[in-house]
Amino acid sequence: MFDDKTEEELWKNYKKTKDLRIREHFVNQYAPLVKYVAGKIAIGMPQNVDFDDLVGYGVFGLLDAIEKFDPTKDIKFKTYAVTRIRGAIYDELRSIDWVPRSVRQKAKELERVIGKLENRLGRAARDDEIAKELGISSKELHTLILKISGASILSLSDVWYVGDESDKVSVMETIESPKSLNPDVIVEREEIKNIIVQAISDLPDKEKKVLILYYYEDLTLKEIGEVLQVTESRISQLHTKAIMRLRSKLMNIKKSMVI
């Protein structure tokens, strides 16, 4: 029906008319993107999380992206939509609270310990230091990190409000922006974005690489393992530790801002 129109023309038309036929065209066009994002998320989820459910949650994110996308800005719809789709899936997973309470409590305890240690040390804490603080062995720490790896993925979709509710940013969105690694590029943007960028910059090199490859380069944990020449479970541990460090640092900053 719209084969004679460019995508740019369709966006202009849709923003002007809100023609439901154009919206349906976009939904059909980007449906594979929803399945792709859902499939990637499903890899780290337990078996009781159904793939079709993830796709269903993602469709709401796609619809939201279509409504809120601004074609006049210098960003591709696909890039914008991926963030919205992923966010919608994580929001729904959080609302149904699929992570067992015991796992969530362990994740919070690990996050607290990492934050406390790194505040005291003034640098990224090593595994043996974290294990000692928890009163467990390094091997037990690695097992614990693997157990909470699923819960940690949700953490990156946490929203950080800047001013009012219409102006917000998530850690994930900051990682996904290729410009986010250079604070100078966003110096005129909100202070919270600079804080997140700095927190990511302070991560140990391997953990930083895992986040960038997973959220920006869109590689799976298995593919990242092949790139860095380590096992998939090791990548999962690095991913989880990176997020624990980010969350503990950002929560401390958030508390100080409130005070």
C-alpha positions in Angstrom: 0.0 0.0 0.0 2.9 2.4 0.8 5.5 1.0 -1.5 5.7 4.2 -3.4 6.5 6.2 -0.3 9.9 6.6 1.5 10.0 5.9 5.2 10.8 9.5 5.8 7.6 10.5 4.0 5.6 7.9 5.9 6.8 9.3 9.2 6.0 12.9 8.3 2.5 11.7 7.2 1.9 9.7 10.3 3.0 12.5 12.7 0.6 14.8 10.9 -2.4 12.5 10.4 -2.0 9.6 12.9 -3.3 7.3 10.1 -3.8 3.9 11.7 -2.9 2.2 8.4 0.6 3.8 8.5 1.0 2.7 12.1 0.0 -0.9 11.1 2.6 -0.7 8.3 5.3 0.2 10.8 4.2 -2.5 13.3 4.5 -5.1 10.5 7.8 -3.7 9.3 9.4 -3.8 12.7 7.8 -6.9 14.1 11.0 -8.9 13.4 12.9 -6.4 15.6 10.6 -7.2 18.5 11.3 -10.9 18.1 15.0 -10.2 17.8 15.1 -8.2 21.1 12.8 -10.8 22.9 15.1 -13.6 21.7 18.2 -11.9 23.0 16.6 -11.3 26.4 15.2 -14.8 26.6 18.8 -16.2 26.5 19.4 -15.1 30.1 16.0 -16.0 31.4 14.8 -19.1 33.3 12.6 -21.6 31.5 9.4 -20.4 33.2 9.7 -17.1 31.2 7.9 -17.8 27.9 9.4 -16.3 24.7 5.9 -15.5 23.2 5.2 -13.5 26.4 8.4 -11.5 25.9 7.3 -10.8 22.3 3.9 -9.6 23.5 5.5 -7.3 26.0 7.9 -6.0 23.3 5.0 -5.1 21.0 3.8 -2.6 23.5 7.3 -1.1 23.4 7.2 -0.9 19.6 3.8 0.8 19.7 5.1 3.3 22.3 8.2 3.9 20.1 6.0 4.6 17.1 4.0 7.2 19.0 6.9 8.9 20.6 9.5 8.8 17.8 10.6 12.2 16.5 11.7 11.9 12.9 13.2 15.3 13.0 15.9 14.2 15.4 19.2 12.7 14.3 18.5 9.1 15.3 17.3 6.1 13.4 13.9 4.6 14.4 15.4 1.2 14.8 17.9 2.4 17.3 15.2 4.3 19.2 12.8 1.3 19.0 15.2 -1.2 20.4 15.5 0.8 23.7 11.7 1.1 24.0 11.1 -2.5 23.2 13.6 -3.8 25.6 12.4 -1.3 28.3 8.8 -2.5 27.9 9.8 -6.1 28.3 11.9 -5.4 31.4 9.1 -3.3 32.9 6.6 -6.1 32.5 9.1 -8.7 33.9 9.6 -6.4 36.9 5.9 -6.0 37.4 5.3 -9.7 37.6 8.3 -10.0 39.9 9.6 -13.2 38.3 12.9 -13.1 40.3 12.7 -15.1 43.5 12.8 -12.9 46.7 15.8 -14.7 48.0 17.8 -14.0 44.8 16.7 -10.4 44.9 17.9 -10.1 48.5 21.3 -11.6 47.7 21.6 -9.2 44.7 20.9 -6.2 47.0 23.4 -7.5 49.6 26.1 -7.9 47.0 25.4 -4.4 45.6 25.6 -2.9 49.1 28.9 -4.7 49.9 30.5 -3.6 46.6 29.4 0.0 47.1 30.8 0.0 50.7 34.1 -1.5 49.6 34.7 0.7 46.7 33.8 3.8 48.7 36.4 2.7 51.2 39.1 1.7 48.7 38.5 4.5 46.1 38.8 1.9 43.3 37.0 -1.1 41.8 37.0 -3.9 44.4 38.7 -7.2 43.4 36.8 -10.5 43.7 38.8 -11.7 46.6 38.1 -8.5 48.5 34.4 -8.8 47.8 34.4 -12.4 48.9 36.2 -11.6 52.1 33.7 -8.8 52.9 30.9 -11.3 52.4 32.6 -13.9 54.5 32.7 -16.5 51.6 35.2 -18.0 49.3 36.0 -16.6 45.8 34.4 -19.8 44.4 31.2 -19.2 46.4 31.2 -15.6 45.2 31.3 -16.7 41.5 28.4 -19.1 42.2 26.4 -16.3 43.8 27.0 -14.0 40.9 25.8 -16.6 38.4 22.6 -17.1 40.5 21.7 -13.4 40.5 22.8 -12.8 36.8 19.1 -12.8 35.6 18.1 -10.2 38.2 20.9 -7.9 37.3 19.8 -7.5 33.7 16.7 -5.7 34.9 18.7 -3.2 36.8 19.9 -1.4 33.7 16.4 -0.4 32.7 16.0 1.5 36.0 15.0 5.1 35.1 16.9 8.1 36.5 14.7 11.3 36.4 16.3 14.6 35.5 14.0 17.4 36.5 10.4 16.3 35.7 9.0 13.0 34.5 9.2 13.9 30.8 13.0 14.2 31.1 14.5 10.9 32.1 17.4 8.6 31.2 18.3 5.0 32.0 21.7 3.5 32.5 20.9 1.2 29.5 20.1 4.2 27.2 23.4 5.8 28.1 25.4 2.6 27.3 23.6 2.2 24.0 24.6 5.7 22.8 27.9 5.5 21.0 28.6 9.1 22.1 28.2 8.2 25.7 31.7 7.0 26.1 33.0 10.6 25.6 31.7 12.9 28.4 32.9 15.9 26.3 30.3 15.1 23.7 27.4 15.4 26.2 28.9 18.2 28.4 25.8 20.4 27.8 23.4 17.6 28.6 21.9 16.7 32.0 24.3 16.2 34.9 23.0 12.7 35.5 24.1 11.5 32.1 27.6 12.7 32.9 27.5 10.8 36.2 26.4 7.6 34.5 29.1 8.0 31.8 31.7 8.5 34.5 30.5 5.5 36.4 30.8 3.4 33.3 34.3 4.8 32.6 35.4 3.8 36.1 34.6 0.1 35.6 37.4 -2.4 35.2 38.3 -2.8 31.5 36.8 -6.2 30.9 33.5 -5.4 32.6 33.2 -2.2 30.5 33.9 -4.2 27.3 31.2 -6.7 28.2 28.6 -3.9 28.7 29.5 -2.2 25.5 29.5 -5.4 23.4 26.2 -6.6 24.9 24.2 -3.4 24.9 25.8 -1.4 22.1 27.3 -3.9 19.7 24.3 -6.2 20.4 26.3 -9.4 20.9 25.1 -12.3 22.9 27.0 -13.4 26.0 28.2 -16.5 24.1 29.5 -14.3 21.3 31.2 -11.9 23.7 32.9 -15.0 25.3 34.3 -15.9 21.9 35.6 -12.3 21.4 37.2 -12.2 24.8 38.2 -15.8 24.7 36.6 -16.8 27.9 33.5 -19.0 28.8 29.9 -17.8 28.6 29.5 -18.2 32.3 32.6 -16.0 32.9 31.0 -13.3 30.7 27.8 -13.6 32.7 29.8 -13.0 35.9 31.5 -10.0 34.4 28.2 -8.6 33.2 26.6 -9.0 36.7 29.6 -7.5 38.5 29.6 -4.5 36.2 25.9 -3.8 36.9 26.3 -4.3 40.6 29.2 -1.8 40.6 27.1 0.7 38.5 24.0 0.4 40.7 25.9 0.7 44.0 27.8 3.8 42.7 24.7 5.5 41.3 22.6 4.8 44.3 25.2 6.3 46.5 25.3 9.4 44.3 21.5 9.5 44.2 21.4 9.5 48.0 23.9 12.3 48.3 21.9 14.4 45.8 18.8 13.9 47.8 20.6 14.9 51.0 
